[in-house]
Every structure is written in C-alpha cells, then in structure tokens.
Amino acid sequence: MADADDMCDKSQLPPVPQVKVVTLVNNFITNTVSFLNVFATSAEEKLSGVAQRISGVELTLALLEAKLNSVPGVADVAPIRMKMVAEGVDPDVIADPERRVPAPPPGGGDDEG
C-alpha cells in the first residue's frame, strides 16, 4: 500500500523557499563546525597528554641508562646481549643451561601441503 505522498507528482509541488534552504544549510554548517572544533580540541588535549607521558618515559630511560653505564662491566655485556636477542638467541638460556627450551612444533611449522 502506497502513501498519499508517494502518489502525488512532486514536480507539481512548489519549490522550498530559498530562505528556508539557506537557514537549514547554515544550521548544518554551524553544528558541523562546532562538533569539529570540540573534537579537535579533545584530540589535541589527548595527544598533548601522550606526548608528556612519552617525555617522562624518555627521561626515565635516560636516567636508567646512565645508572647502568655507571656500573663497571655492564657496558661490555649489554651490546653482546642485544646482538644475541637480534639474532634470535635467548641469552637467558645460555646463562642458565639447566633451563629447558621448548621443542619446535612437529613438522617444523612448515605447511607444505
């Protein structure tokens, strides 16, 4: 069942008054700009907070590095350990040979067919 509005020929209706169209468009633009301003302010505040936290972490990391570098012998061990980790070797297993390394999955993890 069709409504009476669907039955009438819309080409015969008078156009919407231009003042009403301008008012609606201006209202839409005003609301959209207001929303975007609030959103941008909120995002900027959140990014500022994240930047402050990152600065704090960088400062803490610099302090920890300075403390580690003040310990004799640590400067020699750290690069070796980092190289082992980069190569995929677990330095803790070498330091503790009694530690068990999990066996690789059956078939070596290859899915050949």
Buried (B, 14 or more C-beta within 10 A) or exposed (E): EEEEEEEEEEEEEEEEEEEEEEEEEEEEEEEEEEEEEEEEEEEEEEEEEEEEEEEEEEEEEEEEEEEEEEEEEEEEEEEEBEEBEEEEEEBEEEEEEEEEEEEEEEEEEEEEE
